[in-house]
Amino acid sequence: MQTNFSPEQLADPHVAESEKILRKCVHCGFCTATCPTYVLLGDELDSPRGRIYLIKDMLENGRAADTETVTHIDRCLSCLSCMTTCPSGVDYMHLVDHARVHIEKTYRRPLKDRFARSVIAATLPYPSRFRLALRTARLARPLAGLLKRVPWLRTFGIMLDLAPPAVPAASDGARAAVYAAKGTPRGRVALLTGCAQPVLRPEINEATIRLLTGQSVEVVVSAGEGCCGALVHHMGREEQALNAARRNVDVWLKAAEEDGLDAIVITASGCGTTIKDYGHMLRLDPAYAEKAAKVSALAKDITEYLAGLDLPEQGPRGMTVAYHSACSMQHGQKITLAPKQLLKRAGFAVREPAEGHLCCGSAGTYNILQPEISAKLKARKVRNIEATKPNVIATGNIGCITQIASGTNIPILHTVELLDWAYGGPKPTGL
């Protein structure tokens, strides 16, 4: 793609990076075949190629974002399926990240949207606030229908619909501690506890700690770690995301310097994609560029780490698992084989649903901010999963778990919960 940025524009490192990305696009259209919003809506501007044109026009002309551009960029799930199919290696992830920051700085959203986004950004990344919000939501749930009819309050009605009927008690697995390895230690890892996951499904981290320590790996939950920054990063709130990254970098490097770390283990693939990108996100920060790169190099999805432990093969369990590969897992981190191989080695029969490359519609806060598109993607995903006739669904991302669970009666668990059970842990709740 030909570009016409001025030397003054290219002096901005963010613009210079976007210009290099834009020049790689050859308009081939391969991305349209795998883009969930284009598949659903059939609008060129709701495809990666169309959004690239919008971003190019906005950045090249040095203008503020307009309503049309914001509408189509907001509809992007950041599923990154387009990057898997792009033959030219267009780094769409970092291009759309830059566009969202530009939108946040130059576009004034309607007051009701600014308010809703501010509430989300001030709540979801903070476990104690999020837990309080969910408990309040239980009382307010009967008002969801009424709120959705009021334009100002529609987003809050949608959030009430998404809130679970019960909130689990806080787990010890989310508290700072060192969990000793059983037997002779063969590894030491830090565990990201996260923000939404320990509130919604604390048993995921509990299963992770139990499985790792049972395989002779010491697990460190560090004091001071928190949200990875992904939720606000995808809302264009650059400073809030970078501050979250800096905090975690400091915490994990301290743990690494004290007694060493083989990995930083992450059980939510959306978080993993972002943490593996810390080196890029903080590349222009002289105080953090090198440190962030070290943290990114240590980051591993739990299945990625377990694949290196050579877990013993188990006999057949007589249970069929439909494996849903989260977009952030297969497209963001390019991890496709390890989760399925681990489940098969643990004795489960694994089936892969049709259209596995398409997003389930969760995508961080997408199911709150784009509920209509999200609901259509969820229904499509659930149909494909149910067609495999599984006993249980497994996936590696808390957003996918909550999204898919709201559309089917088939139990859905994190992959690590099934693995923990297969290697001596308790039977997961819900099975």
N, C-alpha and C positions, 0 to 999 in steps of 0.2 A: 504494500500500500504506500503510495507516494504521500509524503507529508511536507508541510510548509511552515515549520516553526521558525521563529526568528532567533538569532543568536542570544538575544536578551532572554527569551523564553527558555531556551535550552540551558541557560545558566542556573536555572532551578533544577536541582538533581531529580526531583519527582517528575517534572515535566520531561526531562531528558530520558529518564527510564521509560516513561509511557511512550515517548516518541519511538524508541527502539522496539517496543512491543508492537506498536501500530504498524511499523514497517514490515514486520514479519507476516502480517495477514495478507493472503493472496486471494481473498474473496471466494474460496472454493465452495463453501457451503456445507462441508462435511458436518460442521457443528450443528446445523439445523436439524439433522436427523436424530440427534440424541439430546437436544435441549428440551426439557420438560415443558417450559412455557410455550415454546414454538409448536411442539407436538399438540398441546391443548388448544392454543389460541390461533395458530396459523398466521400470525402477524410477523412480518419480517423484523419489525422493530422490537419484538419480543424474542428474538433469537440473538445468540452471541454476535453474529456478524452485524445485525442491525444495531445492537448496542455499541459495538465498536465504532460504527459510523457516527452515532450520536456523541460518543465520548470524544472522538477525534474533532468533530465540529466544535464542541464546547471548549476543549483545551486549546485547539489551534487558533481559535479566534479570541482566546483570552477572555471569554465572557462568563457571566454568572449562569448557573444552571437555570433552565426554564421548566415550566410545568410538564411539557411533553417528555423531555429528557428524564426528569425525576420519576415520572410515571413508569417508564419502561425500565429504568435502572432499579427502581424499587421492586419491580416484578421479578428480577433476577434472584434465584435461590442461592447463588454461589455454590451450586452443587458440583461445579467443575467437570461435569460430564463432557463438556466441549473440549477441555484440555486433553482428555483421554483420546478423543477421536481426531484432534487437529493434526494433520500431517506436517504442518509448518512449525509446530512448537510455539504457538502464540501463548504467551504467559497472561492469559485472561484474568487469572486470580489477582495479580498485582495491578493490572490495569483497572479493573472494576473497584478494587480497594481505593485506588487513587481517585477515581471518579466519585466515590461516596464521600471521601473527605472533602473534595471540592464542592460537592452538593451541600454538605453540612456547613461549609464556610460561606457559601455565596447565595444559597436559596433559603428564603423565609417560608417555611411551611405554615399552613393554617394553624391558628392557635390551638385548636383541638388536637391536631396531630403532634404539635410540639409538646403539649401537655402529656399525651399518652406515651410518647417516646421517652420523655424525661422520667416518668414514673417507672417505666420498664427498666431504664438504665440505672435508676436509683434503688431498684428492688431486686431483680433477678440475680445480679452478680454477688449478692451478699446473703449468705445462708440464713442468718438470724432474721433479717428483714423479710426474706422470701418465705420462711416458715410462718412468720406472723401474718403475712399477707394471705397465705393459703388457709390459715385457720380462720381468718376474717371472712375469706371467700365462702367457707362452709356455711356461715350464717347468712351471707348475702345471696347465695345461689338462687333462691326463689325469685330474685329481682332481675335475673339475667335477661329474660325475654323483654321486660320493660326497658332495660338499659339499651338493648340492641335496637330499639325503635327510636331512640333519641340520638341524633347524629353526634352530638358532643360526647356521649357516653357509650357509644356503640363498642369501642375497643374494650371497654371494661366489662361489658356484657359478654363479649367473646372470651375474655380471660376467665370469667366466672364459669363458663361452659367447660373450659379446659382444666380447671382446677380439680384435683382428685377429691373424692368424697371423704377421704381420711388422710391425715398427715402422720407418718410414722414418727416415733420418738427419736430424738437425736441419738446417734450411735457413737460408741466409743471409738469406732474406726475413723471418725472424723477429728479426733482430738490428737494433739501432738504427742507422739510416743515413739519408742523404738521397740519393734516386735522381733524377738529373738528367733533365729533360725533353729529348727529342730535338727539335731545331729550336727555333724561337722559343717560349718557354713561354707557355701560355695558361691556366694554372691551377696551383694548389698545394694539395695535400690531405695530411692525415694519414691513415694506414692503421691500423686496429685489427688487430693480429696475432692476438689472442685467446688462448685457453688450450688447448682440446681440438683445435681445427682445425689449428694448425701442427704438432701431434704426429701426428695421424691422416692429414691430407692437406696437407702443406706446399706442394704444387704449386698449390693454390688461390691463396695469397698471391703466389707467384712469377708466376703468370699475370696476376694483377691488376696487379702492379708493371710487368710487361712491356707489358701492354696500355695502361696509363695513360701511361707514359713514351713509348711509341710514338705516342700521340696528343698529345704535347707537354704533358703534365701532370707537374709535379714531385711526387714522392711522399716523404713524411716518415714514417719509423718512429721514434717517439720513445722515448728511454730512459725506463724507469720505468713505461710503460703496462703493463696486465695484464688479467686477467679482468674482464669488464664487471660481474660480480656477479649475472648472471641465474640461474645454477645455485643459488646459496645463497638468492637472493631468493625463488625459488619453493619453497624449503624452509622459509620463515618465519624465516630467520636474518637478521634485519633489520640488526643492527650490522655484520655481516660484509659484507653487500651494500652498505650505505651507505659503509663504509670503502673498498671497491673503487671505488665511484663517485667519492668525493672524490679518490682518488689519480689516477684518469684525468682528472678535471676539471682538476686542477692541471697535469698533464703537457700536456694539449692546449691549455689556455689559454696556457701558456708558449710553445708552438710558434706559436700564433696571434699572440702579442704580438711575437715575434722577427721573423718575416717574413710574417705574414698567412696565413690559411687560407681557401680557398673552401669546404671541406667536411671533415668527418671521415668517411672512407669505410669502410663495414663490409661484410664479405663473408659474415657469418653472420646471417641475418635474426632469429634469436632474440636475438642480441646487440643488433641494431639496434633492436628493439622496446624493450628495456630502456634503452639509451642515450638514445633519444628521450624516455624517461620520467624521466631524471635530474632535470629541472626539478621534476617533481612529487615524486619521491622525497625530494629535499632541500629542499623548499619551506619546511620549518619550521626549517631550519638557517640562522641569520642570516649566518653566514660563507660559506655556499655557495649559498644560494637563487638569487641573481642569476647567479653564475658557472655553476651547473649549467644554468640556463635557456639561457645562451649556448651551452653545449656541445650541449644537445639541439637547438637551432635549427640547428647546423652539421651534425648527424648525417644521413648519407644512405646508403641501401643502394647498393651498387656499380652496380646496374642503374638506379637512380634518378639517379645522377650521370652515368652514360654516356648516358642518354637526352637529356641536355642538351648533349652534345658533337657531335651530328649526324654520327655515324659514316657513312662512305660505304657505299652499297648494294653488295652483292656478288652475283655470279651464283649460280645454283642449285648446291648441293653434292651433290645426289642422296642426301641423308640425312634420315631422318625422326626427329624428336625428340619424345618424350613429355614435356611440361612438367608437373612436379609443383610446384604452388604451396604452399610451406610455410605452415602456419597463421600463423606470426609474420609472414609476408610479406603474405598476403592479408587476414587478419583483424586482426593487430596493427598493421601499418603501412599497410594499405589500398593496397598496391602490387599491381596486377593486370595492367596492360597492358604496362608497360615491358619486363619480361623477354621476353615473347612477341614483342613488336614488334622488339626488338633481335635476337633469334634469326632472325626472318623476314628482317630487313634484311641479316643476315649470310649469307643463302642457305639456311637450313635450313627444311624443311617441319615445321611445329609442329602437334602433336595434343594435345588436352586430354582426359585420362581422365575417365570418369564418376565421379560423387560426389567431384569435386575439392575440395569444401568440407570433406570429412571428414579428420581427422588420420590420419597414418600410424602413430601410436603411439609415436613417439620421445619428443618433449616433454621435452627436457632429461634428467632422471634417471628419467623415468616408466617407460621400458623396463627399468630395474633394479628399481624399487620396486613396480611393478604389472605384472609380466611376463605374466600370463595375458591381461589386457585388451589390453595392448600387442601381443601375438602375434596376437590376433584382428583387430585393426585393421591390422596389417602385412599379413596374408594377404589381407584385403579390398582394401587399397590395391594390392598387387602384382597381384591378379587384374584390377583395372580398368586398371592401366597396361599389362599384357601384352596386354590385349584390343585396344589401339591398334596393336599389332605394330610397335613402333618399333625403330630401329637403336640408339638411345641414349636414356637418360633424363637430363633436366636439372632441377636445382633450385637453390635459393639458400641452403641451410642444411645445415651439417655433420651435425647430428643426423639429418635426413631421409636424407642420403646413406648414413650407416652403417646406419640401420635398414632402408631399402629394399634396399640391396645385400646384406643377409643373407638376403633372400627371393627373389632372382631372379638369373639369369645375364646379364641384359641390362646392359651397362655403364651406370653412373650417374656423372655428372660435375656439377660446379658450372657454372652458366650461363656464368660468366666464363671457364672453361677452353675452352668451345666458341667463345666470342667471340674470345679471344686467338688461337686456331688460325685462325679465319676471317680475322683481320687480320694474319697473318704470323708468329704464334708457332708453336712445335713442335706436332706432333700429340699430343694427350693420351695418356698411358699408359693402356692398357686398350682403346683403340679398334682 
